[in-house]
Amino acid sequence: MIDIAGGLGVLLPALTRIQPGLTMLAAACCIVLQLCAMMFHGSRGEFAALPVNVVFIACCAFVFWGRWKKAPIQATRRPSE
């Protein structure tokens, strides 16, 4: 469930352009989540699951870098009243 919330946190702010900075925050939190998952799998000896976590970390790091440096998204402006 938390993975779905993280995925929505990465997608929705960028798509709606409402608080697009939350995309970077969600991507960073997903990286932390996957690092914790790697520690959990390692502690249980489930080393076959670690490459999947590495792929997820790479994807989230790419989104974080892209929205921070390469292609930041500007928030929508409200029409002046």
mmCIF file of the N, C-alpha and C atoms, coordinates in Angstrom:
data_MODEL
# 
_entry.id   MODEL 
# 
loop_
_atom_site.group_PDB 
_atom_site.id 
_atom_site.type_symbol 
_atom_site.label_atom_id 
_atom_site.label_alt_id 
_atom_site.label_comp_id 
_atom_site.label_asym_id 
_atom_site.label_entity_id 
_atom_site.label_seq_id 
_atom_site.pdbx_PDB_ins_code 
_atom_site.Cartn_x 
_atom_site.Cartn_y 
_atom_site.Cartn_z 
_atom_site.occupancy 
_atom_site.B_iso_or_equiv 
_atom_site.pdbx_formal_charge 
_atom_site.auth_seq_id 
_atom_site.auth_comp_id 
_atom_site.auth_asym_id 
_atom_site.auth_atom_id 
_atom_site.pdbx_PDB_model_num 
ATOM 1   N N  . MET A 1 1  ? 0.820  -1.195  0.000   1.00 0.00 ? 1  MET A N  1 
ATOM 2   C CA . MET A 1 1  ? 0.000  0.000   0.000   1.00 0.00 ? 1  MET A CA 1 
ATOM 3   C C  . MET A 1 1  ? 0.864  1.259   0.000   1.00 0.00 ? 1  MET A C  1 
ATOM 4   N N  . ILE A 1 2  ? 1.945  1.221   0.772   1.00 0.00 ? 2  ILE A N  1 
ATOM 5   C CA . ILE A 1 2  ? 2.794  2.414   0.825   1.00 0.00 ? 2  ILE A CA 1 
ATOM 6   C C  . ILE A 1 2  ? 3.528  2.624   -0.498  1.00 0.00 ? 2  ILE A C  1 
ATOM 7   N N  . ASP A 1 3  ? 3.760  1.526   -1.246  1.00 0.00 ? 3  ASP A N  1 
ATOM 8   C CA . ASP A 1 3  ? 4.381  1.671   -2.562  1.00 0.00 ? 3  ASP A CA 1 
ATOM 9   C C  . ASP A 1 3  ? 3.449  2.399   -3.522  1.00 0.00 ? 3  ASP A C  1 
ATOM 10  N N  . ILE A 1 4  ? 2.176  2.108   -3.429  1.00 0.00 ? 4  ILE A N  1 
ATOM 11  C CA . ILE A 1 4  ? 1.199  2.798   -4.281  1.00 0.00 ? 4  ILE A CA 1 
ATOM 12  C C  . ILE A 1 4  ? 1.137  4.277   -3.918  1.00 0.00 ? 4  ILE A C  1 
ATOM 13  N N  . ALA A 1 5  ? 1.139  4.574   -2.636  1.00 0.00 ? 5  ALA A N  1 
ATOM 14  C CA . ALA A 1 5  ? 1.127  5.974   -2.197  1.00 0.00 ? 5  ALA A CA 1 
ATOM 15  C C  . ALA A 1 5  ? 2.385  6.703   -2.680  1.00 0.00 ? 5  ALA A C  1 
ATOM 16  N N  . GLY A 1 6  ? 3.524  6.031   -2.632  1.00 0.00 ? 6  GLY A N  1 
ATOM 17  C CA . GLY A 1 6  ? 4.763  6.637   -3.127  1.00 0.00 ? 6  GLY A CA 1 
ATOM 18  C C  . GLY A 1 6  ? 4.708  6.885   -4.622  1.00 0.00 ? 6  GLY A C  1 
ATOM 19  N N  . GLY A 1 7  ? 4.169  5.923   -5.362  1.00 0.00 ? 7  GLY A N  1 
ATOM 20  C CA . GLY A 1 7  ? 4.033  6.092   -6.807  1.00 0.00 ? 7  GLY A CA 1 
ATOM 21  C C  . GLY A 1 7  ? 3.107  7.243   -7.168  1.00 0.00 ? 7  GLY A C  1 
ATOM 22  N N  . LEU A 1 8  ? 1.999  7.340   -6.448  1.00 0.00 ? 8  LEU A N  1 
ATOM 23  C CA . LEU A 1 8  ? 1.087  8.467   -6.681  1.00 0.00 ? 8  LEU A CA 1 
ATOM 24  C C  . LEU A 1 8  ? 1.734  9.788   -6.291  1.00 0.00 ? 8  LEU A C  1 
ATOM 25  N N  . GLY A 1 9  ? 2.535  9.752   -5.234  1.00 0.00 ? 9  GLY A N  1 
ATOM 26  C CA . GLY A 1 9  ? 3.240  10.961  -4.814  1.00 0.00 ? 9  GLY A CA 1 
ATOM 27  C C  . GLY A 1 9  ? 4.264  11.423  -5.822  1.00 0.00 ? 9  GLY A C  1 
ATOM 28  N N  . VAL A 1 10 ? 4.829  10.479  -6.553  1.00 0.00 ? 10 VAL A N  1 
ATOM 29  C CA . VAL A 1 10 ? 5.790  10.839  -7.598  1.00 0.00 ? 10 VAL A CA 1 
ATOM 30  C C  . VAL A 1 10 ? 5.066  11.371  -8.830  1.00 0.00 ? 10 VAL A C  1 
ATOM 31  N N  . LEU A 1 11 ? 3.934  10.782  -9.183  1.00 0.00 ? 11 LEU A N  1 
ATOM 32  C CA . LEU A 1 11 ? 3.245  11.149  -10.422 1.00 0.00 ? 11 LEU A CA 1 
ATOM 33  C C  . LEU A 1 11 ? 2.318  12.359  -10.314 1.00 0.00 ? 11 LEU A C  1 
ATOM 34  N N  . LEU A 1 12 ? 1.458  12.369  -9.321  1.00 0.00 ? 12 LEU A N  1 
ATOM 35  C CA . LEU A 1 12 ? 0.386  13.368  -9.298  1.00 0.00 ? 12 LEU A CA 1 
ATOM 36  C C  . LEU A 1 12 ? 0.843  14.824  -9.196  1.00 0.00 ? 12 LEU A C  1 
ATOM 37  N N  . PRO A 1 13 ? 1.798  15.170  -8.332  1.00 0.00 ? 13 PRO A N  1 
ATOM 38  C CA . PRO A 1 13 ? 2.189  16.586  -8.297  1.00 0.00 ? 13 PRO A CA 1 
ATOM 39  C C  . PRO A 1 13 ? 2.767  17.074  -9.629  1.00 0.00 ? 13 PRO A C  1 
ATOM 40  N N  . ALA A 1 14 ? 3.481  16.208  -10.324 1.00 0.00 ? 14 ALA A N  1 
ATOM 41  C CA . ALA A 1 14 ? 4.045  16.606  -11.607 1.00 0.00 ? 14 ALA A CA 1 
ATOM 42  C C  . ALA A 1 14 ? 2.965  16.707  -12.683 1.00 0.00 ? 14 ALA A C  1 
ATOM 43  N N  . LEU A 1 15 ? 2.019  15.777  -12.664 1.00 0.00 ? 15 LEU A N  1 
ATOM 44  C CA . LEU A 1 15 ? 0.968  15.792  -13.681 1.00 0.00 ? 15 LEU A CA 1 
ATOM 45  C C  . LEU A 1 15 ? -0.003 16.945  -13.495 1.00 0.00 ? 15 LEU A C  1 
ATOM 46  N N  . THR A 1 16 ? -0.349 17.237  -12.255 1.00 0.00 ? 16 THR A N  1 
ATOM 47  C CA . THR A 1 16 ? -1.323 18.298  -12.003 1.00 0.00 ? 16 THR A CA 1 
ATOM 48  C C  . THR A 1 16 ? -0.680 19.674  -11.883 1.00 0.00 ? 16 THR A C  1 
ATOM 49  N N  . ARG A 1 17 ? 0.640  19.706  -11.725 1.00 0.00 ? 17 ARG A N  1 
ATOM 50  C CA . ARG A 1 17 ? 1.400  20.937  -11.527 1.00 0.00 ? 17 ARG A CA 1 
ATOM 51  C C  . ARG A 1 17 ? 0.974  21.690  -10.268 1.00 0.00 ? 17 ARG A C  1 
ATOM 52  N N  . ILE A 1 18 ? 0.427  20.952  -9.313  1.00 0.00 ? 18 ILE A N  1 
ATOM 53  C CA . ILE A 1 18 ? 0.101  21.512  -8.005  1.00 0.00 ? 18 ILE A CA 1 
ATOM 54  C C  . ILE A 1 18 ? 1.173  21.018  -7.050  1.00 0.00 ? 18 ILE A C  1 
ATOM 55  N N  . GLN A 1 19 ? 1.945  21.922  -6.488  1.00 0.00 ? 19 GLN A N  1 
ATOM 56  C CA . GLN A 1 19 ? 3.067  21.595  -5.603  1.00 0.00 ? 19 GLN A CA 1 
ATOM 57  C C  . GLN A 1 19 ? 4.016  20.584  -6.247  1.00 0.00 ? 19 GLN A C  1 
ATOM 58  N N  . PRO A 1 20 ? 4.605  20.893  -7.425  1.00 0.00 ? 20 PRO A N  1 
ATOM 59  C CA . PRO A 1 20 ? 5.458  19.922  -8.111  1.00 0.00 ? 20 PRO A CA 1 
ATOM 60  C C  . PRO A 1 20 ? 6.721  19.561  -7.325  1.00 0.00 ? 20 PRO A C  1 
ATOM 61  N N  . GLY A 1 21 ? 7.091  20.362  -6.343  1.00 0.00 ? 21 GLY A N  1 
ATOM 62  C CA . GLY A 1 21 ? 8.239  20.021  -5.516  1.00 0.00 ? 21 GLY A CA 1 
ATOM 63  C C  . GLY A 1 21 ? 8.020  18.759  -4.701  1.00 0.00 ? 21 GLY A C  1 
ATOM 64  N N  . LEU A 1 22 ? 6.758  18.389  -4.510  1.00 0.00 ? 22 LEU A N  1 
ATOM 65  C CA . LEU A 1 22 ? 6.456  17.164  -3.780  1.00 0.00 ? 22 LEU A CA 1 
ATOM 66  C C  . LEU A 1 22 ? 6.893  15.922  -4.551  1.00 0.00 ? 22 LEU A C  1 
ATOM 67  N N  . THR A 1 23 ? 7.056  16.040  -5.868  1.00 0.00 ? 23 THR A N  1 
ATOM 68  C CA . THR A 1 23 ? 7.549  14.911  -6.659  1.00 0.00 ? 23 THR A CA 1 
ATOM 69  C C  . THR A 1 23 ? 8.937  14.518  -6.194  1.00 0.00 ? 23 THR A C  1 
ATOM 70  N N  . MET A 1 24 ? 9.804  15.498  -5.977  1.00 0.00 ? 24 MET A N  1 
ATOM 71  C CA . MET A 1 24 ? 11.169 15.198  -5.513  1.00 0.00 ? 24 MET A CA 1 
ATOM 72  C C  . MET A 1 24 ? 11.141 14.612  -4.112  1.00 0.00 ? 24 MET A C  1 
ATOM 73  N N  . LEU A 1 25 ? 10.290 15.141  -3.262  1.00 0.00 ? 25 LEU A N  1 
ATOM 74  C CA . LEU A 1 25 ? 10.181 14.621  -1.898  1.00 0.00 ? 25 LEU A CA 1 
ATOM 75  C C  . LEU A 1 25 ? 9.689  13.172  -1.902  1.00 0.00 ? 25 LEU A C  1 
ATOM 76  N N  . ALA A 1 26 ? 8.697  12.885  -2.727  1.00 0.00 ? 26 ALA A N  1 
ATOM 77  C CA . ALA A 1 26 ? 8.178  11.520  -2.814  1.00 0.00 ? 26 ALA A CA 1 
ATOM 78  C C  . ALA A 1 26 ? 9.226  10.569  -3.375  1.00 0.00 ? 26 ALA A C  1 
ATOM 79  N N  . ALA A 1 27 ? 9.991  11.019  -4.361  1.00 0.00 ? 27 ALA A N  1 
ATOM 80  C CA . ALA A 1 27 ? 11.048 10.173  -4.922  1.00 0.00 ? 27 ALA A CA 1 
ATOM 81  C C  . ALA A 1 27 ? 12.125 9.891   -3.873  1.00 0.00 ? 27 ALA A C  1 
ATOM 82  N N  . ALA A 1 28 ? 12.498 10.900  -3.097  1.00 0.00 ? 28 ALA A N  1 
ATOM 83  C CA . ALA A 1 28 ? 13.498 10.698  -2.047  1.00 0.00 ? 28 ALA A CA 1 
ATOM 84  C C  . ALA A 1 28 ? 12.981 9.739   -0.981  1.00 0.00 ? 28 ALA A C  1 
ATOM 85  N N  . CYS A 1 29 ? 11.718 9.859   -0.628  1.00 0.00 ? 29 CYS A N  1 
ATOM 86  C CA . CYS A 1 29 ? 11.126 8.947   0.360   1.00 0.00 ? 29 CYS A CA 1 
ATOM 87  C C  . CYS A 1 29 ? 11.048 7.525   -0.183  1.00 0.00 ? 29 CYS A C  1 
ATOM 88  N N  . CYS A 1 30 ? 10.787 7.377   -1.477  1.00 0.00 ? 30 CYS A N  1 
ATOM 89  C CA . CYS A 1 30 ? 10.770 6.044   -2.077  1.00 0.00 ? 30 CYS A CA 1 
ATOM 90  C C  . CYS A 1 30 ? 12.161 5.418   -2.060  1.00 0.00 ? 30 CYS A C  1 
ATOM 91  N N  . ILE A 1 31 ? 13.193 6.233   -2.229  1.00 0.00 ? 31 ILE A N  1 
ATOM 92  C CA . ILE A 1 31 ? 14.565 5.730   -2.132  1.00 0.00 ? 31 ILE A CA 1 
ATOM 93  C C  . ILE A 1 31 ? 14.826 5.209   -0.723  1.00 0.00 ? 31 ILE A C  1 
ATOM 94  N N  . VAL A 1 32 ? 14.426 5.977   0.275   1.00 0.00 ? 32 VAL A N  1 
ATOM 95  C CA . VAL A 1 32 ? 14.602 5.545   1.670   1.00 0.00 ? 32 VAL A CA 1 
ATOM 96  C C  . VAL A 1 32 ? 13.818 4.265   1.932   1.00 0.00 ? 32 VAL A C  1 
ATOM 97  N N  . LEU A 1 33 ? 12.604 4.182   1.410   1.00 0.00 ? 33 LEU A N  1 
ATOM 98  C CA . LEU A 1 33 ? 11.784 2.988   1.577   1.00 0.00 ? 33 LEU A CA 1 
ATOM 99  C C  . LEU A 1 33 ? 12.479 1.762   0.980   1.00 0.00 ? 33 LEU A C  1 
ATOM 100 N N  . GLN A 1 34 ? 13.051 1.916   -0.201  1.00 0.00 ? 34 GLN A N  1 
ATOM 101 C CA . GLN A 1 34 ? 13.708 0.782   -0.838  1.00 0.00 ? 34 GLN A CA 1 
ATOM 102 C C  . GLN A 1 34 ? 15.000 0.399   -0.120  1.00 0.00 ? 34 GLN A C  1 
ATOM 103 N N  . LEU A 1 35 ? 15.696 1.372   0.442   1.00 0.00 ? 35 LEU A N  1 
ATOM 104 C CA . LEU A 1 35 ? 16.885 1.042   1.239   1.00 0.00 ? 35 LEU A CA 1 
ATOM 105 C C  . LEU A 1 35 ? 16.497 0.238   2.475   1.00 0.00 ? 35 LEU A C  1 
ATOM 106 N N  . CYS A 1 36 ? 15.390 0.620   3.101   1.00 0.00 ? 36 CYS A N  1 
ATOM 107 C CA . CYS A 1 36 ? 14.895 -0.152  4.255   1.00 0.00 ? 36 CYS A CA 1 
ATOM 108 C C  . CYS A 1 36 ? 14.463 -1.546  3.820   1.00 0.00 ? 36 CYS A C  1 
ATOM 109 N N  . ALA A 1 37 ? 13.847 -1.645  2.656   1.00 0.00 ? 37 ALA A N  1 
ATOM 110 C CA . ALA A 1 37 ? 13.438 -2.958  2.145   1.00 0.00 ? 37 ALA A CA 1 
ATOM 111 C C  . ALA A 1 37 ? 14.657 -3.829  1.866   1.00 0.00 ? 37 ALA A C  1 
ATOM 112 N N  . MET A 1 38 ? 15.725 -3.221  1.368   1.00 0.00 ? 38 MET A N  1 
ATOM 113 C CA . MET A 1 38 ? 16.956 -3.990  1.131   1.00 0.00 ? 38 MET A CA 1 
ATOM 114 C C  . MET A 1 38 ? 17.529 -4.525  2.437   1.00 0.00 ? 38 MET A C  1 
ATOM 115 N N  . MET A 1 39 ? 17.526 -3.702  3.473   1.00 0.00 ? 39 MET A N  1 
ATOM 116 C CA . MET A 1 39 ? 18.024 -4.156  4.774   1.00 0.00 ? 39 MET A CA 1 
ATOM 117 C C  . MET A 1 39 ? 17.148 -5.285  5.313   1.00 0.00 ? 39 MET A C  1 
ATOM 118 N N  . PHE A 1 40 ? 15.840 -5.159  5.142   1.00 0.00 ? 40 PHE A N  1 
ATOM 119 C CA . PHE A 1 40 ? 14.913 -6.192  5.607   1.00 0.00 ? 40 PHE A CA 1 
ATOM 120 C C  . PHE A 1 40 ? 15.166 -7.515  4.883   1.00 0.00 ? 40 PHE A C  1 
ATOM 121 N N  . HIS A 1 41 ? 15.255 -7.451  3.548   1.00 0.00 ? 41 HIS A N  1 
ATOM 122 C CA . HIS A 1 41 ? 15.490 -8.673  2.779   1.00 0.00 ? 41 HIS A CA 1 
ATOM 123 C C  . HIS A 1 41 ? 16.853 -9.277  3.110   1.00 0.00 ? 41 HIS A C  1 
ATOM 124 N N  . GLY A 1 42 ? 17.844 -8.429  3.284   1.00 0.00 ? 42 GLY A N  1 
ATOM 125 C CA . GLY A 1 42 ? 19.170 -8.929  3.640   1.00 0.00 ? 42 GLY A CA 1 
ATOM 126 C C  . GLY A 1 42 ? 19.185 -9.604  5.000   1.00 0.00 ? 42 GLY A C  1 
ATOM 127 N N  . SER A 1 43 ? 18.447 -9.049  5.945   1.00 0.00 ? 43 SER A N  1 
ATOM 128 C CA . SER A 1 43 ? 18.422 -9.651  7.286   1.00 0.00 ? 43 SER A CA 1 
ATOM 129 C C  . SER A 1 43 ? 17.721 -11.006 7.286   1.00 0.00 ? 43 SER A C  1 
ATOM 130 N N  . ARG A 1 44 ? 16.840 -11.231 6.337   1.00 0.00 ? 44 ARG A N  1 
ATOM 131 C CA . ARG A 1 44 ? 16.135 -12.510 6.243   1.00 0.00 ? 44 ARG A CA 1 
ATOM 132 C C  . ARG A 1 44 ? 16.813 -13.470 5.281   1.00 0.00 ? 44 ARG A C  1 
ATOM 133 N N  . GLY A 1 45 ? 17.917 -13.039 4.680   1.00 0.00 ? 45 GLY A N  1 
ATOM 134 C CA . GLY A 1 45 ? 18.638 -13.907 3.748   1.00 0.00 ? 45 GLY A CA 1 
ATOM 135 C C  . GLY A 1 45 ? 17.991 -14.008 2.382   1.00 0.00 ? 45 GLY A C  1 
ATOM 136 N N  . GLU A 1 46 ? 17.132 -13.084 2.042   1.00 0.00 ? 46 GLU A N  1 
ATOM 137 C CA . GLU A 1 46 ? 16.435 -13.091 0.748   1.00 0.00 ? 46 GLU A CA 1 
ATOM 138 C C  . GLU A 1 46 ? 17.209 -12.238 -0.251  1.00 0.00 ? 46 GLU A C  1 
ATOM 139 N N  . PHE A 1 47 ? 18.405 -12.674 -0.581  1.00 0.00 ? 47 PHE A N  1 
ATOM 140 C CA . PHE A 1 47 ? 19.287 -11.882 -1.427  1.00 0.00 ? 47 PHE A CA 1 
ATOM 141 C C  . PHE A 1 47 ? 18.835 -11.842 -2.887  1.00 0.00 ? 47 PHE A C  1 
ATOM 142 N N  . ALA A 1 48 ? 17.962 -12.743 -3.285  1.00 0.00 ? 48 ALA A N  1 
ATOM 143 C CA . ALA A 1 48 ? 17.448 -12.738 -4.655  1.00 0.00 ? 48 ALA A CA 1 
ATOM 144 C C  . ALA A 1 48 ? 16.536 -11.536 -4.901  1.00 0.00 ? 48 ALA A C  1 
ATOM 145 N N  . ALA A 1 49 ? 15.987 -10.955 -3.852  1.00 0.00 ? 49 ALA A N  1 
ATOM 146 C CA . ALA A 1 49 ? 15.087 -9.810  -4.005  1.00 0.00 ? 49 ALA A CA 1 
ATOM 147 C C  . ALA A 1 49 ? 15.834 -8.490  -4.114  1.00 0.00 ? 49 ALA A C  1 
ATOM 148 N N  . LEU A 1 50 ? 17.101 -8.457  -3.783  1.00 0.00 ? 50 LEU A N  1 
ATOM 149 C CA . LEU A 1 50 ? 17.845 -7.194  -3.752  1.00 0.00 ? 50 LEU A CA 1 
ATOM 150 C C  . LEU A 1 50 ? 17.986 -6.512  -5.118  1.00 0.00 ? 50 LEU A C  1 
ATOM 151 N N  . PRO A 1 51 ? 18.171 -7.245  -6.217  1.00 0.00 ? 51 PRO A N  1 
ATOM 152 C CA . PRO A 1 51 ? 18.262 -6.536  -7.510  1.00 0.00 ? 51 PRO A CA 1 
ATOM 153 C C  . PRO A 1 51 ? 17.003 -5.751  -7.863  1.00 0.00 ? 51 PRO A C  1 
ATOM 154 N N  . VAL A 1 52 ? 15.850 -6.235  -7.465  1.00 0.00 ? 52 VAL A N  1 
ATOM 155 C CA . VAL A 1 52 ? 14.604 -5.496  -7.729  1.00 0.00 ? 52 VAL A CA 1 
ATOM 156 C C  . VAL A 1 52 ? 14.624 -4.167  -6.984  1.00 0.00 ? 52 VAL A C  1 
ATOM 157 N N  . ASN A 1 53 ? 15.091 -4.190  -5.737  1.00 0.00 ? 53 ASN A N  1 
ATOM 158 C CA . ASN A 1 53 ? 15.184 -2.953  -4.964  1.00 0.00 ? 53 ASN A CA 1 
ATOM 159 C C  . ASN A 1 53 ? 16.185 -1.990  -5.591  1.00 0.00 ? 53 ASN A C  1 
ATOM 160 N N  . VAL A 1 54 ? 17.272 -2.509  -6.122  1.00 0.00 ? 54 VAL A N  1 
ATOM 161 C CA . VAL A 1 54 ? 18.271 -1.655  -6.774  1.00 0.00 ? 54 VAL A CA 1 
ATOM 162 C C  . VAL A 1 54 ? 17.667 -0.978  -8.003  1.00 0.00 ? 54 VAL A C  1 
ATOM 163 N N  . VAL A 1 55 ? 16.865 -1.707  -8.761  1.00 0.00 ? 55 VAL A N  1 
ATOM 164 C CA . VAL A 1 55 ? 16.202 -1.116  -9.936  1.00 0.00 ? 55 VAL A CA 1 
ATOM 165 C C  . VAL A 1 55 ? 15.237 -0.014  -9.510  1.00 0.00 ? 55 VAL A C  1 
ATOM 166 N N  . PHE A 1 56 ? 14.462 -0.265  -8.452  1.00 0.00 ? 56 PHE A N  1 
ATOM 167 C CA . PHE A 1 56 ? 13.539 0.763   -7.956  1.00 0.00 ? 56 PHE A CA 1 
ATOM 168 C C  . PHE A 1 56 ? 14.287 1.996   -7.465  1.00 0.00 ? 56 PHE A C  1 
ATOM 169 N N  . ILE A 1 57 ? 15.407 1.786   -6.779  1.00 0.00 ? 57 ILE A N  1 
ATOM 170 C CA . ILE A 1 57 ? 16.214 2.920   -6.307  1.00 0.00 ? 57 ILE A CA 1 
ATOM 171 C C  . ILE A 1 57 ? 16.738 3.723   -7.490  1.00 0.00 ? 57 ILE A C  1 
ATOM 172 N N  . ALA A 1 58 ? 17.199 3.029   -8.525  1.00 0.00 ? 58 ALA A N  1 
ATOM 173 C CA . ALA A 1 58 ? 17.709 3.723   -9.710  1.00 0.00 ? 58 ALA A CA 1 
ATOM 174 C C  . ALA A 1 58 ? 16.609 4.541   -10.388 1.00 0.00 ? 58 ALA A C  1 
ATOM 175 N N  . CYS A 1 59 ? 15.414 3.979   -10.496 1.00 0.00 ? 59 CYS A N  1 
ATOM 176 C CA . CYS A 1 59 ? 14.294 4.706   -11.109 1.00 0.00 ? 59 CYS A CA 1 
ATOM 177 C C  . CYS A 1 59 ? 13.919 5.940   -10.299 1.00 0.00 ? 59 CYS A C  1 
ATOM 178 N N  . CYS A 1 60 ? 13.850 5.785   -8.991  1.00 0.00 ? 60 CYS A N  1 
ATOM 179 C CA . CYS A 1 60 ? 13.494 6.925   -8.137  1.00 0.00 ? 60 CYS A CA 1 
ATOM 180 C C  . CYS A 1 60 ? 14.591 7.985   -8.144  1.00 0.00 ? 60 CYS A C  1 
ATOM 181 N N  . ALA A 1 61 ? 15.843 7.555   -8.167  1.00 0.00 ? 61 ALA A N  1 
ATOM 182 C CA . ALA A 1 61 ? 16.949 8.512   -8.224  1.00 0.00 ? 61 ALA A CA 1 
ATOM 183 C C  . ALA A 1 61 ? 16.924 9.278   -9.547  1.00 0.00 ? 61 ALA A C  1 
ATOM 184 N N  . PHE A 1 62 ? 16.556 8.585   -10.627 1.00 0.00 ? 62 PHE A N  1 
ATOM 185 C CA . PHE A 1 62 ? 16.450 9.249   -11.926 1.00 0.00 ? 62 PHE A CA 1 
ATOM 186 C C  . PHE A 1 62 ? 15.350 10.304  -11.915 1.00 0.00 ? 62 PHE A C  1 
ATOM 187 N N  . VAL A 1 63 ? 14.202 9.970   -11.341 1.00 0.00 ? 63 VAL A N  1 
ATOM 188 C CA . VAL A 1 63 ? 13.096 10.935  -11.239 1.00 0.00 ? 63 VAL A CA 1 
ATOM 189 C C  . VAL A 1 63 ? 13.514 12.118  -10.369 1.00 0.00 ? 63 VAL A C  1 
ATOM 190 N N  . PHE A 1 64 ? 14.163 11.832  -9.236  1.00 0.00 ? 64 PHE A N  1 
ATOM 191 C CA . PHE A 1 64 ? 14.612 12.897  -8.345  1.00 0.00 ? 64 PHE A CA 1 
ATOM 192 C C  . PHE A 1 64 ? 15.571 13.832  -9.069  1.00 0.00 ? 64 PHE A C  1 
ATOM 193 N N  . TRP A 1 65 ? 16.572 13.273  -9.731  1.00 0.00 ? 65 TRP A N  1 
ATOM 194 C CA . TRP A 1 65 ? 17.548 14.092  -10.461 1.00 0.00 ? 65 TRP A CA 1 
ATOM 195 C C  . TRP A 1 65 ? 16.869 14.870  -11.596 1.00 0.00 ? 65 TRP A C  1 
ATOM 196 N N  . GLY A 1 66 ? 15.987 14.206  -12.327 1.00 0.00 ? 66 GLY A N  1 
ATOM 197 C CA . GLY A 1 66 ? 15.327 14.853  -13.464 1.00 0.00 ? 66 GLY A CA 1 
ATOM 198 C C  . GLY A 1 66 ? 14.466 16.023  -13.056 1.00 0.00 ? 66 GLY A C  1 
ATOM 199 N N  . ARG A 1 67 ? 13.728 15.874  -11.971 1.00 0.00 ? 67 ARG A N  1 
ATOM 200 C CA . ARG A 1 67 ? 12.846 16.951  -11.528 1.00 0.00 ? 67 ARG A CA 1 
ATOM 201 C C  . ARG A 1 67 ? 13.580 18.014  -10.734 1.00 0.00 ? 67 ARG A C  1 
ATOM 202 N N  . TRP A 1 68 ? 14.773 17.718  -10.285 1.00 0.00 ? 68 TRP A N  1 
ATOM 203 C CA . TRP A 1 68 ? 15.543 18.697  -9.527  1.00 0.00 ? 68 TRP A CA 1 
ATOM 204 C C  . TRP A 1 68 ? 16.447 19.512  -10.444 1.00 0.00 ? 68 TRP A C  1 
ATOM 205 N N  . LYS A 1 69 ? 17.181 18.840  -11.324 1.00 0.00 ? 69 LYS A N  1 
ATOM 206 C CA . LYS A 1 69 ? 18.171 19.528  -12.154 1.00 0.00 ? 69 LYS A CA 1 
ATOM 207 C C  . LYS A 1 69 ? 17.798 19.611  -13.629 1.00 0.00 ? 69 LYS A C  1 
ATOM 208 N N  . LYS A 1 70 ? 17.427 18.495  -14.228 1.00 0.00 ? 70 LYS A N  1 
ATOM 209 C CA . LYS A 1 70 ? 17.286 18.423  -15.677 1.00 0.00 ? 70 LYS A CA 1 
ATOM 210 C C  . LYS A 1 70 ? 16.031 19.118  -16.204 1.00 0.00 ? 70 LYS A C  1 
ATOM 211 N N  . ALA A 1 71 ? 14.877 18.799  -15.632 1.00 0.00 ? 71 ALA A N  1 
ATOM 212 C CA . ALA A 1 71 ? 13.615 19.342  -16.145 1.00 0.00 ? 71 ALA A CA 1 
ATOM 213 C C  . ALA A 1 71 ? 12.656 19.653  -15.003 1.00 0.00 ? 71 ALA A C  1 
ATOM 214 N N  . PRO A 1 72 ? 12.960 20.674  -14.199 1.00 0.00 ? 72 PRO A N  1 
ATOM 215 C CA . PRO A 1 72 ? 12.021 21.008  -13.112 1.00 0.00 ? 72 PRO A CA 1 
ATOM 216 C C  . PRO A 1 72 ? 10.686 21.494  -13.664 1.00 0.00 ? 72 PRO A C  1 
ATOM 217 N N  . ILE A 1 73 ? 9.649  21.209  -12.945 1.00 0.00 ? 73 ILE A N  1 
ATOM 218 C CA . ILE A 1 73 ? 8.296  21.595  -13.358 1.00 0.00 ? 73 ILE A CA 1 
ATOM 219 C C  . ILE A 1 73 ? 7.874  22.826  -12.565 1.00 0.00 ? 73 ILE A C  1 
ATOM 220 N N  . GLN A 1 74 ? 7.361  23.799  -13.261 1.00 0.00 ? 74 GLN A N  1 
ATOM 221 C CA . GLN A 1 74 ? 6.878  25.007  -12.611 1.00 0.00 ? 74 GLN A CA 1 
ATOM 222 C C  . GLN A 1 74 ? 5.426  24.805  -12.194 1.00 0.00 ? 74 GLN A C  1 
ATOM 223 N N  . ALA A 1 75 ? 5.078  25.337  -11.050 1.00 0.00 ? 75 ALA A N  1 
ATOM 224 C CA . ALA A 1 75 ? 3.698  25.264  -10.562 1.00 0.00 ? 75 ALA A CA 1 
ATOM 225 C C  . ALA A 1 75 ? 2.812  26.148  -11.428 1.00 0.00 ? 75 ALA A C  1 
ATOM 226 N N  . THR A 1 76 ? 1.537  25.760  -11.528 1.00 0.00 ? 76 THR A N  1 
ATOM 227 C CA . THR A 1 76 ? 0.602  26.590  -12.272 1.00 0.00 ? 76 THR A CA 1 
ATOM 228 C C  . THR A 1 76 ? 0.310  27.855  -11.487 1.00 0.00 ? 76 THR A C  1 
ATOM 229 N N  . ARG A 1 77 ? 0.100  28.896  -12.207 1.00 0.00 ? 77 ARG A N  1 
ATOM 230 C CA . ARG A 1 77 ? -0.206 30.183  -11.555 1.00 0.00 ? 77 ARG A CA 1 
ATOM 231 C C  . ARG A 1 77 ? -1.696 30.388  -11.582 1.00 0.00 ? 77 ARG A C  1 
ATOM 232 N N  . ARG A 1 78 ? -2.170 30.909  -10.490 1.00 0.00 ? 78 ARG A N  1 
ATOM 233 C CA . ARG A 1 78 ? -3.602 31.232  -10.429 1.00 0.00 ? 78 ARG A CA 1 
ATOM 234 C C  . ARG A 1 78 ? -3.833 32.530  -11.189 1.00 0.00 ? 78 ARG A C  1 
ATOM 235 N N  . PRO A 1 79 ? -4.961 32.605  -11.872 1.00 0.00 ? 79 PRO A N  1 
ATOM 236 C CA . PRO A 1 79 ? -5.261 33.862  -12.557 1.00 0.00 ? 79 PRO A CA 1 
ATOM 237 C C  . PRO A 1 79 ? -5.423 34.991  -11.558 1.00 0.00 ? 79 PRO A C  1 
ATOM 238 N N  . SER A 1 80 ? -4.898 36.139  -11.928 1.00 0.00 ? 80 SER A N  1 
ATOM 239 C CA . SER A 1 80 ? -5.014 37.273  -11.008 1.00 0.00 ? 80 SER A CA 1 
ATOM 240 C C  . SER A 1 80 ? -6.466 37.719  -10.930 1.00 0.00 ? 80 SER A C  1 
ATOM 241 N N  . GLU A 1 81 ? -6.834 38.083  -9.730  1.00 0.00 ? 81 GLU A N  1 
ATOM 242 C CA . GLU A 1 81 ? -8.236 38.442  -9.507  1.00 0.00 ? 81 GLU A CA 1 
ATOM 243 C C  . GLU A 1 81 ? -8.450 39.928  -9.505  1.00 0.00 ? 81 GLU A C  1 
# 
